[in-house]
Amino acid sequence: MNHSENIDHDAVLRARTLLLGSGGITVPHEADAYRILARVSPATHLPHLARTLLTFSYLKLEKPELRLSY
């Protein structure tokens, strides 16, 4: 099976568009985008994902148990 068959190209395009957009995005959405992109190019996007998840861990959420779901 080819590696490109396992990639949802639409999801990759949406993630790149979200990150490159001029509007602000929430940290959970940023983490989701980097999770998708890390599957395509781990060396490039895993450091960004780690930084985003670290930032997310410091955020005060209304429901702290939601942090575990990310």
C-alpha positions as CSV (number, residue, x, y, z in Angstrom):
1,M,0.0,0.0,0.0
2,N,1.3,3.4,-0.9
3,H,1.8,6.0,1.8
4,S,-0.1,8.6,-0.2
5,E,-3.2,6.4,-0.1
6,N,-3.4,6.9,3.7
7,I,-3.4,10.7,3.6
8,D,-6.6,12.7,3.4
9,H,-5.5,15.4,1.0
10,D,-8.5,17.5,1.7
11,A,-7.7,17.5,5.4
12,V,-4.1,18.5,4.7
13,L,-5.3,21.4,2.4
14,R,-7.8,22.6,5.1
15,A,-5.1,22.4,7.8
16,R,-2.6,24.4,5.7
17,T,-5.3,27.0,4.8
18,L,-6.3,27.3,8.5
19,L,-2.7,27.9,9.6
20,L,-1.9,30.3,6.7
21,G,-5.1,32.3,7.0
22,S,-5.0,35.9,8.2
23,G,-7.6,35.4,10.9
24,G,-6.8,34.3,14.4
25,I,-7.4,30.6,15.2
26,T,-7.9,29.0,18.6
27,V,-5.2,26.9,20.1
28,P,-7.2,23.6,19.9
29,H,-7.8,24.2,16.1
30,E,-4.1,25.0,15.7
31,A,-3.2,21.7,17.4
32,D,-5.7,19.8,15.2
33,A,-4.1,21.3,12.1
34,Y,-0.6,20.4,13.2
35,R,-1.7,16.9,14.0
36,I,-2.9,16.4,10.5
37,L,0.2,18.0,8.9
38,A,2.6,16.0,11.2
39,R,1.4,12.8,9.5
40,V,2.5,14.2,6.1
41,S,5.8,15.8,7.2
42,P,6.8,14.9,10.8
43,A,10.2,16.5,10.8
44,T,8.6,19.9,9.9
45,H,5.4,19.9,11.9
46,L,6.0,17.8,15.1
47,P,8.0,20.6,16.8
48,H,5.1,23.0,16.0
49,L,2.6,20.5,17.4
50,A,4.6,20.1,20.6
51,R,4.8,23.8,21.1
52,T,1.1,24.2,20.5
53,L,0.2,21.4,22.9
54,L,2.4,22.9,25.5
55,T,0.7,26.3,25.1
56,F,-2.6,24.5,25.3
57,S,-1.7,22.9,28.5
58,Y,-1.2,26.3,30.1
59,L,-4.6,27.6,29.1
60,K,-7.3,27.9,31.7
61,L,-10.4,26.1,30.4
62,E,-13.8,26.2,31.9
63,K,-13.7,22.4,32.1
64,P,-10.1,21.3,32.9
65,E,-10.9,17.7,32.1
66,L,-11.2,18.7,28.4
67,R,-7.4,19.2,28.4
68,L,-7.0,15.5,28.5
69,S,-9.0,15.0,25.3
70,Y,-6.5,17.0,23.3
